[in-house]
Amino acid sequence: MHFCPIFAVLTKNLGMIARTLPLLFAIATLFSFTQCESIRPSSASTGLHVTGSVGEIMVVCESGIWNSEIKQHLDSGLTQFIMPYMPDVATFELVHRKPERFEGSFKRFRNTLFVTIDPNHTGDKGKIELRKSVWAHGQTVVDIIAKDYPQLLETVKFGIGQVHDKFDVNEWKRILERYEDRPDLVIGSRLEKNFGINMALPDGSKLVTNRTNFFRIEFPKTFRPMDYGSDGVDAGGLHSGLLVYQYDYVDSNQMSLESLLKARDIMLRVNVPSEIEGMYMSTQYVDYIYPEGEETSSADGKINGFDMRGMYMFTGNGKSGTGGAFWAFHFVNEKTNKLVCVSGYLDAPPTTSWTQPLREIQAVLRSIEIK
């Protein structure tokens, strides 16, 4: 395995992604979020695919709206960080386009947000609508409509969190659907035999470590432009994959963040050695990138578990080496009475966007099924 150096960066503002109950209440009272996928005709039957990169949202609005206070709320609400990674990994980046220039291939942009003032809109609340597969298969389109600027500002201000969540979920679901179209039957049968689970994997994945309680699966290397550092040397490729391990489940205390971290470090030390003798993968516990976690569930809602994200590094012999990011999903397989962890890892140059490979890991984790 090859891993890139980790660069020191500034502590991030954790408050950017904080949400409060009063805000959610305000959202509910200020506007209605309507899913109107069947209201307007879809042209997805043309078979066209989406354009744009994972992690991009095209905002279609007049320049006066884009250059107003509304843009500040779009920035803060849609460009949230996936915590706690270094360098920062934003869920989305915004691309602005004027309505009169929204034509051709731009209509197939994967994530499109219309922010519009319509004098014919009635009611004392703005309107937010969700549409899917409008101009291309898998496309997500959201409309924010208000009768005037004050109403539009209010709707964006208190509704942008829900808009972000709609784009956020559909981003990894789009990747998951692509993986499910071409299931890996070989790795799938081995996962089912060893762990009693299965999951959707990128085409071309390889099982490189096969032990009773531990698998390592490598994802195919992702194409990227050549990336040179200041010394003229290529900064290195992008490598990602999964660590799958299990151990006996005793009680619910094992599902706490600290207990899961302790078990993780034991499993990594035994099963993930470095290319340098005496060194092994471990978790980074620096304050500003200390691992974070929360309860979550699989895409079908049948598995409730615990997500954990953080940074790893190689250590040993009193030395510290290179590392990267991890995103893990822990759950109990009641059929085997085992606590199972599927942990994605990412090793990429800091100058390369981590959004796409982290989304791919997220899609795999959400796809897990107990067989």
C-alpha positions as a Markdown table, in Angstrom:
| # | Residue | x | y | z |
|---|---|---|---|---|
| 1 | Met | 0.0 | 0.0 | 0.0 |
| 2 | His | 1.2 | 3.5 | -0.8 |
| 3 | Phe | 0.2 | 6.5 | 1.4 |
| 4 | Cys | 0.8 | 10.2 | 1.0 |
| 5 | Pro | 2.2 | 12.7 | 3.5 |
| 6 | Ile | -0.3 | 14.6 | 5.7 |
| 7 | Phe | 0.1 | 18.3 | 5.7 |
| 8 | Ala | -0.5 | 20.5 | 8.8 |
| 9 | Val | -3.5 | 22.9 | 8.4 |
| 10 | Leu | -5.5 | 25.3 | 10.5 |
| 11 | Thr | -8.2 | 24.2 | 12.9 |
| 12 | Lys | -11.6 | 24.3 | 11.1 |
| 13 | Asn | -14.6 | 26.1 | 12.3 |
| 14 | Leu | -16.8 | 23.3 | 13.7 |
| 15 | Gly | -19.8 | 25.7 | 14.1 |
| 16 | Met | -20.3 | 25.8 | 10.3 |
| 17 | Ile | -22.3 | 22.6 | 10.4 |
| 18 | Ala | -24.1 | 23.0 | 13.7 |
| 19 | Arg | -27.8 | 22.8 | 13.6 |
| 20 | Thr | -30.3 | 23.6 | 16.4 |
| 21 | Leu | -33.8 | 22.5 | 17.2 |
| 22 | Pro | -35.1 | 26.1 | 17.0 |
| 23 | Leu | -33.8 | 26.4 | 13.5 |
| 24 | Leu | -35.6 | 23.2 | 12.5 |
| 25 | Phe | -38.8 | 24.6 | 14.0 |
| 26 | Ala | -38.4 | 27.8 | 12.0 |
| 27 | Ile | -37.9 | 25.8 | 8.8 |
| 28 | Ala | -41.2 | 24.0 | 9.4 |
| 29 | Thr | -43.1 | 27.1 | 10.0 |
| 30 | Leu | -41.7 | 29.3 | 7.3 |
| 31 | Phe | -42.2 | 27.2 | 4.2 |
| 32 | Ser | -43.2 | 23.8 | 2.8 |
| 33 | Phe | -40.8 | 21.4 | 1.1 |
| 34 | Thr | -42.7 | 19.7 | -1.7 |
| 35 | Gln | -41.5 | 16.6 | -3.5 |
| 36 | Cys | -43.0 | 17.1 | -6.9 |
| 37 | Glu | -41.2 | 14.5 | -9.0 |
| 38 | Ser | -44.4 | 13.7 | -10.9 |
| 39 | Ile | -45.7 | 17.2 | -11.4 |
| 40 | Arg | -43.4 | 18.1 | -14.3 |
| 41 | Pro | -42.5 | 15.8 | -17.2 |
| 42 | Ser | -39.2 | 14.1 | -17.0 |
| 43 | Ser | -36.9 | 13.7 | -20.1 |
| 44 | Ala | -34.8 | 11.0 | -18.4 |
| 45 | Ser | -36.3 | 8.6 | -20.9 |
| 46 | Thr | -33.8 | 10.0 | -23.4 |
| 47 | Gly | -31.1 | 8.0 | -21.7 |
| 48 | Leu | -28.8 | 11.0 | -21.3 |
| 49 | His | -26.3 | 11.0 | -18.4 |
| 50 | Val | -25.6 | 13.8 | -15.9 |
| 51 | Thr | -22.7 | 16.2 | -16.4 |
| 52 | Gly | -20.7 | 17.9 | -13.7 |
| 53 | Ser | -18.5 | 16.5 | -11.0 |
| 54 | Val | -19.5 | 14.8 | -7.7 |
| 55 | Gly | -19.7 | 17.5 | -5.1 |
| 56 | Glu | -20.8 | 20.3 | -7.4 |
| 57 | Ile | -24.2 | 22.2 | -7.4 |
| 58 | Met | -25.1 | 24.6 | -10.2 |
| 59 | Val | -27.0 | 27.5 | -8.8 |
| 60 | Val | -29.2 | 29.1 | -11.6 |
| 61 | Cys | -30.3 | 32.6 | -10.7 |
| 62 | Glu | -30.1 | 36.2 | -11.7 |
| 63 | Ser | -26.9 | 38.1 | -10.9 |
| 64 | Gly | -28.8 | 40.4 | -8.6 |
| 65 | Ile | -29.7 | 37.4 | -6.4 |
| 66 | Trp | -26.3 | 35.8 | -6.6 |
| 67 | Asn | -24.5 | 39.0 | -5.5 |
| 68 | Ser | -26.9 | 39.6 | -2.6 |
| 69 | Glu | -27.1 | 38.4 | 1.0 |
| 70 | Ile | -28.8 | 35.2 | -0.3 |
| 71 | Lys | -25.4 | 34.0 | -1.6 |
| 72 | Gln | -24.0 | 34.0 | 1.9 |
| 73 | His | -26.7 | 31.6 | 3.1 |
| 74 | Leu | -26.2 | 29.4 | 0.0 |
| 75 | Asp | -22.5 | 29.3 | 0.8 |
| 76 | Ser | -22.9 | 28.5 | 4.5 |
| 77 | Gly | -25.8 | 26.1 | 4.0 |
| 78 | Leu | -24.5 | 24.1 | 1.0 |
| 79 | Thr | -20.7 | 24.0 | 1.4 |
| 80 | Gln | -20.7 | 22.2 | 4.7 |
| 81 | Phe | -17.7 | 20.1 | 5.8 |
| 82 | Ile | -17.5 | 16.4 | 6.1 |
| 83 | Met | -15.8 | 16.2 | 9.5 |
| 84 | Pro | -13.1 | 15.8 | 10.8 |
| 85 | Tyr | -10.8 | 15.6 | 7.8 |
| 86 | Met | -7.6 | 17.5 | 7.0 |
| 87 | Pro | -7.5 | 19.1 | 4.4 |
| 88 | Asp | -11.1 | 20.2 | 4.6 |
| 89 | Val | -13.6 | 18.2 | 2.6 |
| 90 | Ala | -16.7 | 20.2 | 1.6 |
| 91 | Thr | -19.9 | 18.3 | 0.8 |
| 92 | Phe | -20.5 | 20.7 | -2.2 |
| 93 | Glu | -19.0 | 23.5 | -4.2 |
| 94 | Leu | -21.2 | 26.0 | -5.9 |
| 95 | Val | -21.1 | 27.0 | -9.6 |
| 96 | His | -23.3 | 30.0 | -10.7 |
| 97 | Arg | -25.1 | 30.3 | -14.0 |
| 98 | Lys | -27.5 | 32.9 | -15.3 |
| 99 | Pro | -30.9 | 31.6 | -16.4 |
| 100 | Glu | -30.4 | 32.7 | -20.0 |
| 101 | Arg | -27.1 | 30.7 | -20.1 |
| 102 | Phe | -28.7 | 27.6 | -18.7 |
| 103 | Glu | -28.8 | 25.6 | -22.0 |
| 104 | Gly | -27.3 | 22.7 | -23.8 |
| 105 | Ser | -25.3 | 20.2 | -21.7 |
| 106 | Phe | -25.7 | 22.5 | -18.6 |
| 107 | Lys | -29.3 | 21.3 | -18.4 |
| 108 | Arg | -27.9 | 17.9 | -17.5 |
| 109 | Phe | -25.9 | 19.1 | -14.5 |
| 110 | Arg | -26.1 | 16.4 | -11.8 |
| 111 | Asn | -27.1 | 18.8 | -9.0 |
| 112 | Thr | -29.1 | 21.9 | -10.1 |
| 113 | Leu | -30.6 | 24.6 | -7.8 |
| 114 | Phe | -33.0 | 27.2 | -9.2 |
| 115 | Val | -33.4 | 30.3 | -7.0 |
| 116 | Thr | -36.2 | 32.4 | -8.5 |
| 117 | Ile | -38.4 | 35.4 | -7.8 |
| 118 | Asp | -41.8 | 34.8 | -9.4 |
| 119 | Pro | -44.4 | 37.7 | -8.9 |
| 120 | Asn | -47.1 | 35.2 | -9.7 |
| 121 | His | -46.3 | 33.0 | -6.7 |
| 122 | Thr | -49.1 | 33.3 | -4.2 |
| 123 | Gly | -49.0 | 32.7 | -0.5 |
| 124 | Asp | -47.1 | 34.1 | 2.5 |
| 125 | Lys | -44.4 | 31.5 | 2.3 |
| 126 | Gly | -41.7 | 30.6 | -0.3 |
| 127 | Lys | -41.8 | 27.3 | -2.0 |
| 128 | Ile | -39.1 | 24.6 | -2.3 |
| 129 | Glu | -39.6 | 21.7 | -4.7 |
| 130 | Leu | -37.6 | 18.6 | -5.4 |
| 131 | Arg | -37.4 | 17.1 | -8.9 |
| 132 | Lys | -35.4 | 14.1 | -10.1 |
| 133 | Ser | -34.2 | 13.0 | -13.5 |
| 134 | Val | -35.5 | 16.1 | -15.3 |
| 135 | Trp | -33.1 | 16.5 | -18.1 |
| 136 | Ala | -30.9 | 13.4 | -17.5 |
| 137 | His | -31.1 | 10.1 | -15.6 |
| 138 | Gly | -30.1 | 10.5 | -11.9 |
| 139 | Gln | -30.3 | 14.3 | -11.9 |
| 140 | Thr | -31.4 | 16.1 | -8.8 |
| 141 | Val | -33.1 | 19.5 | -9.3 |
| 142 | Val | -34.4 | 21.8 | -6.5 |
| 143 | Asp | -36.5 | 24.9 | -7.1 |
| 144 | Ile | -36.7 | 27.7 | -4.5 |
| 145 | Ile | -39.4 | 30.1 | -5.5 |
| 146 | Ala | -40.8 | 33.3 | -3.9 |
| 147 | Lys | -42.9 | 36.2 | -4.8 |
| 148 | Asp | -40.3 | 38.9 | -3.9 |
| 149 | Tyr | -36.8 | 39.3 | -2.6 |
| 150 | Pro | -37.7 | 39.5 | 1.2 |
| 151 | Gln | -39.7 | 36.3 | 0.9 |
| 152 | Leu | -36.9 | 34.6 | -1.1 |
| 153 | Leu | -34.3 | 35.6 | 1.4 |
| 154 | Glu | -36.4 | 34.2 | 4.3 |
| 155 | Thr | -37.0 | 30.9 | 2.4 |
| 156 | Val | -33.3 | 30.4 | 1.6 |
| 157 | Lys | -32.2 | 31.4 | 5.1 |
| 158 | Phe | -34.4 | 28.9 | 6.9 |
| 159 | Gly | -34.7 | 26.2 | 4.2 |
| 160 | Ile | -31.2 | 25.8 | 2.9 |
| 161 | Gly | -30.5 | 23.0 | 5.4 |
| 162 | Gln | -33.2 | 20.8 | 4.0 |
| 163 | Val | -32.0 | 21.6 | 0.5 |
| 164 | His | -28.5 | 20.5 | 1.4 |
| 165 | Asp | -29.7 | 17.2 | 2.9 |
| 166 | Lys | -31.7 | 16.4 | -0.3 |
| 167 | Phe | -28.6 | 16.9 | -2.5 |
| 168 | Asp | -26.4 | 15.1 | 0.1 |
| 169 | Val | -28.4 | 11.9 | 0.2 |
| 170 | Asn | -29.0 | 11.8 | -3.6 |
| 171 | Glu | -25.2 | 12.2 | -4.2 |
| 172 | Trp | -24.2 | 8.9 | -2.6 |
| 173 | Lys | -27.4 | 7.1 | -3.7 |
| 174 | Arg | -26.5 | 7.9 | -7.3 |
| 175 | Ile | -23.1 | 6.2 | -6.8 |
| 176 | Leu | -24.8 | 3.3 | -5.0 |
| 177 | Glu | -27.1 | 2.6 | -7.9 |
| 178 | Arg | -24.2 | 2.4 | -10.3 |
| 179 | Tyr | -22.4 | -0.1 | -8.1 |
| 180 | Glu | -25.5 | -2.2 | -7.7 |
| 181 | Asp | -25.9 | -2.5 | -11.5 |
| 182 | Arg | -22.7 | -4.7 | -11.6 |
| 183 | Pro | -22.5 | -6.7 | -8.4 |
| 184 | Asp | -19.2 | -8.5 | -7.5 |
| 185 | Leu | -20.3 | -12.1 | -7.0 |
| 186 | Val | -16.9 | -13.4 | -6.1 |
| 187 | Ile | -16.1 | -11.0 | -3.3 |
| 188 | Gly | -19.8 | -11.0 | -2.3 |
| 189 | Ser | -19.8 | -14.8 | -1.7 |
| 190 | Arg | -16.7 | -14.5 | 0.4 |
| 191 | Leu | -18.1 | -11.7 | 2.5 |
| 192 | Glu | -21.3 | -13.7 | 3.0 |
| 193 | Lys | -19.4 | -16.8 | 4.1 |
| 194 | Asn | -17.0 | -15.0 | 6.5 |
| 195 | Phe | -19.2 | -12.2 | 7.9 |
| 196 | Gly | -22.7 | -13.0 | 6.9 |
| 197 | Ile | -23.0 | -9.7 | 4.9 |
| 198 | Asn | -22.8 | -8.3 | 1.4 |
| 199 | Met | -22.4 | -4.9 | -0.1 |
| 200 | Ala | -22.1 | -3.1 | -3.4 |
| 201 | Leu | -18.6 | -2.5 | -4.6 |
| 202 | Pro | -16.9 | -0.5 | -7.4 |
| 203 | Asp | -16.2 | -2.6 | -10.5 |
| 204 | Gly | -12.7 | -3.9 | -10.4 |
| 205 | Ser | -12.3 | -4.2 | -6.6 |
| 206 | Lys | -9.8 | -6.8 | -5.4 |
| 207 | Leu | -9.7 | -8.9 | -2.2 |
| 208 | Val | -6.1 | -8.6 | -1.1 |
| 209 | Thr | -6.3 | -9.9 | 2.5 |
| 210 | Asn | -8.5 | -12.9 | 3.4 |
| 211 | Arg | -8.6 | -14.0 | 7.0 |
| 212 | Thr | -11.4 | -15.4 | 9.1 |
| 213 | Asn | -12.1 | -12.2 | 10.9 |
| 214 | Phe | -10.4 | -9.6 | 8.7 |
| 215 | Phe | -10.6 | -8.7 | 5.0 |
| 216 | Arg | -8.9 | -5.9 | 3.0 |
| 217 | Ile | -10.5 | -4.9 | -0.3 |
| 218 | Glu | -8.7 | -2.5 | -2.7 |
| 219 | Phe | -10.8 | -0.3 | -4.9 |
| 220 | Pro | -9.6 | 0.3 | -8.5 |
| 221 | Lys | -7.2 | 3.3 | -8.7 |
| 222 | Thr | -9.1 | 6.4 | -9.8 |
| 223 | Phe | -7.9 | 8.3 | -12.9 |
| 224 | Arg | -6.8 | 11.9 | -12.1 |
| 225 | Pro | -4.7 | 14.5 | -13.9 |
| 226 | Met | -1.0 | 14.4 | -13.2 |
| 227 | Asp | -0.4 | 16.3 | -10.1 |
| 228 | Tyr | 3.2 | 17.7 | -9.5 |
| 229 | Gly | 4.5 | 19.2 | -6.3 |
| 230 | Ser | 6.8 | 22.3 | -6.1 |
| 231 | Asp | 9.8 | 20.1 | -6.7 |
| 232 | Gly | 8.5 | 18.9 | -10.0 |
| 233 | Val | 7.8 | 15.3 | -8.7 |
| 234 | Asp | 4.4 | 13.7 | -9.1 |
| 235 | Ala | 2.6 | 13.9 | -5.7 |
| 236 | Gly | 1.4 | 10.3 | -6.0 |
| 237 | Gly | -1.8 | 8.5 | -6.9 |
| 238 | Leu | -5.1 | 8.0 | -5.1 |
| 239 | His | -5.7 | 4.8 | -3.3 |
| 240 | Ser | -8.8 | 3.7 | -1.4 |
| 241 | Gly | -10.5 | 0.5 | -0.2 |
| 242 | Leu | -12.1 | -1.2 | 2.8 |
| 243 | Leu | -11.1 | -3.0 | 5.9 |
| 244 | Val | -13.7 | -5.5 | 7.1 |
| 245 | Tyr | -13.4 | -7.0 | 10.5 |
| 246 | Gln | -15.5 | -8.6 | 13.3 |
| 247 | Tyr | -15.3 | -9.7 | 16.9 |
| 248 | Asp | -17.6 | -11.1 | 19.5 |
| 249 | Tyr | -20.5 | -8.9 | 20.6 |
| 250 | Val | -21.1 | -8.8 | 24.4 |
| 251 | Asp | -23.2 | -5.8 | 25.2 |
| 252 | Ser | -24.2 | -2.3 | 24.0 |
| 253 | Asn | -21.3 | -0.7 | 25.8 |
| 254 | Gln | -19.1 | -1.8 | 22.9 |
| 255 | Met | -20.9 | 0.6 | 20.5 |
| 256 | Ser | -19.5 | 3.7 | 22.2 |
| 257 | Leu | -17.0 | 5.9 | 20.3 |
| 258 | Glu | -14.1 | 5.1 | 22.7 |
| 259 | Ser | -14.8 | 1.4 | 22.8 |
| 260 | Leu | -14.9 | 1.2 | 19.0 |
| 261 | Leu | -11.7 | 3.1 | 18.7 |
| 262 | Lys | -9.9 | 0.8 | 21.1 |
| 263 | Ala | -11.0 | -2.3 | 19.2 |
| 264 | Arg | -10.1 | -0.6 | 15.9 |
| 265 | Asp | -6.5 | 0.1 | 17.0 |
| 266 | Ile | -6.1 | -3.5 | 18.1 |
| 267 | Met | -7.4 | -4.9 | 14.8 |
| 268 | Leu | -5.2 | -2.5 | 12.8 |
| 269 | Arg | -2.0 | -3.2 | 14.7 |
| 270 | Val | -2.4 | -7.0 | 14.0 |
| 271 | Asn | -3.7 | -6.9 | 10.5 |
| 272 | Val | -2.5 | -3.7 | 8.6 |
| 273 | Pro | 1.3 | -3.5 | 8.7 |
| 274 | Ser | 3.2 | -0.9 | 6.8 |
| 275 | Glu | 5.7 | -1.6 | 4.0 |
| 276 | Ile | 8.3 | -0.4 | 6.6 |
| 277 | Glu | 9.0 | -3.2 | 9.0 |
| 278 | Gly | 7.8 | -2.6 | 12.6 |
| 279 | Met | 5.2 | 0.0 | 11.6 |
| 280 | Tyr | 1.4 | -0.4 | 11.3 |
| 281 | Met | -1.8 | 1.5 | 10.7 |
| 282 | Ser | -3.2 | 3.4 | 13.7 |
| 283 | Thr | -5.7 | 6.2 | 14.5 |
| 284 | Gln | -4.7 | 9.9 | 14.8 |
| 285 | Tyr | -5.9 | 11.5 | 18.1 |
| 286 | Val | -4.9 | 15.1 | 17.5 |
| 287 | Asp | -7.6 | 17.4 | 19.0 |
| 288 | Tyr | -8.7 | 19.1 | 15.8 |
| 289 | Ile | -9.0 | 15.8 | 13.9 |
| 290 | Tyr | -10.1 | 13.6 | 16.7 |
| 291 | Pro | -12.5 | 10.9 | 15.4 |
| 292 | Glu | -16.2 | 11.8 | 15.4 |
| 293 | Gly | -19.2 | 9.5 | 15.2 |
| 294 | Glu | -23.0 | 9.4 | 15.2 |
| 295 | Glu | -25.7 | 6.8 | 14.9 |
| 296 | Thr | -26.9 | 6.1 | 11.4 |
| 297 | Ser | -28.5 | 3.3 | 9.3 |
| 298 | Ser | -28.1 | 1.5 | 6.0 |
| 299 | Ala | -29.8 | 2.7 | 2.8 |
| 300 | Asp | -32.7 | 0.3 | 3.3 |
| 301 | Gly | -33.1 | 1.2 | 6.9 |
| 302 | Lys | -32.7 | -2.4 | 8.0 |
| 303 | Ile | -29.3 | -2.0 | 9.8 |
| 304 | Asn | -28.9 | 0.5 | 12.6 |
| 305 | Gly | -25.3 | 1.2 | 13.4 |
| 306 | Phe | -22.6 | 3.8 | 14.2 |
| 307 | Asp | -20.6 | 5.9 | 11.8 |
| 308 | Met | -17.1 | 7.0 | 12.7 |
| 309 | Arg | -14.8 | 9.3 | 10.7 |
| 310 | Gly | -11.3 | 10.4 | 11.3 |
| 311 | Met | -7.7 | 10.3 | 10.2 |
| 312 | Tyr | -5.2 | 7.4 | 10.3 |
| 313 | Met | -1.4 | 7.2 | 10.1 |
| 314 | Phe | 1.3 | 4.6 | 10.2 |
| 315 | Thr | 3.3 | 4.4 | 13.4 |
| 316 | Gly | 5.7 | 2.1 | 15.3 |
| 317 | Asn | 9.3 | 1.9 | 16.5 |
| 318 | Gly | 8.8 | 5.3 | 18.0 |
| 319 | Lys | 8.2 | 6.8 | 14.6 |
| 320 | Ser | 5.2 | 8.3 | 12.7 |
| 321 | Gly | 4.8 | 7.9 | 9.0 |
| 322 | Thr | 2.2 | 8.7 | 6.3 |
| 323 | Gly | -1.5 | 8.3 | 6.5 |
| 324 | Gly | -4.9 | 9.4 | 5.2 |
| 325 | Ala | -8.7 | 9.4 | 6.0 |
| 326 | Phe | -11.1 | 6.7 | 7.1 |
| 327 | Trp | -14.9 | 6.4 | 7.3 |
| 328 | Ala | -16.3 | 3.4 | 9.2 |
| 329 | Phe | -19.7 | 1.8 | 9.8 |
| 330 | His | -20.2 | -0.4 | 12.8 |
| 331 | Phe | -23.2 | -2.7 | 13.5 |
| 332 | Val | -24.2 | -5.9 | 15.2 |
| 333 | Asn | -25.0 | -9.0 | 13.1 |
| 334 | Glu | -27.5 | -10.6 | 15.3 |
| 335 | Lys | -27.4 | -13.8 | 13.3 |
| 336 | Thr | -23.7 | -14.4 | 14.1 |
| 337 | Asn | -23.6 | -12.4 | 17.4 |
| 338 | Lys | -20.6 | -10.4 | 16.0 |
| 339 | Leu | -19.9 | -6.7 | 16.0 |
| 340 | Val | -18.9 | -5.9 | 12.4 |
| 341 | Cys | -16.9 | -3.0 | 11.2 |
| 342 | Val | -16.6 | -1.9 | 7.5 |
| 343 | Ser | -14.0 | 0.8 | 7.4 |
| 344 | Gly | -13.2 | 2.7 | 4.2 |
| 345 | Tyr | -9.7 | 4.2 | 3.9 |
| 346 | Leu | -8.4 | 6.9 | 1.6 |
| 347 | Asp | -4.8 | 7.8 | 0.7 |
| 348 | Ala | -4.7 | 10.8 | -1.6 |
| 349 | Pro | -2.5 | 13.9 | -2.2 |
| 350 | Pro | -3.9 | 16.9 | -0.3 |
| 351 | Thr | -4.0 | 18.8 | -3.6 |
| 352 | Thr | -6.5 | 16.3 | -5.0 |
| 353 | Ser | -10.2 | 16.6 | -4.0 |
| 354 | Trp | -11.3 | 13.9 | -1.6 |
| 355 | Thr | -15.0 | 14.4 | -2.2 |
| 356 | Gln | -15.4 | 11.8 | -4.9 |
| 357 | Pro | -13.5 | 8.9 | -3.2 |
| 358 | Leu | -15.2 | 9.6 | 0.2 |
| 359 | Arg | -18.6 | 9.6 | -1.4 |
| 360 | Glu | -17.8 | 6.3 | -3.0 |
| 361 | Ile | -16.9 | 4.9 | 0.5 |
| 362 | Gln | -20.1 | 6.3 | 1.9 |
| 363 | Ala | -22.1 | 4.7 | -0.8 |
| 364 | Val | -20.6 | 1.3 | -0.1 |
| 365 | Leu | -21.2 | 1.6 | 3.7 |
| 366 | Arg | -24.8 | 2.5 | 3.1 |
| 367 | Ser | -25.3 | -0.5 | 0.8 |
| 368 | Ile | -24.5 | -3.2 | 3.5 |
| 369 | Glu | -27.0 | -6.0 | 3.9 |
| 370 | Ile | -27.1 | -8.8 | 6.4 |
| 371 | Lys | -27.6 | -12.0 | 4.5 |
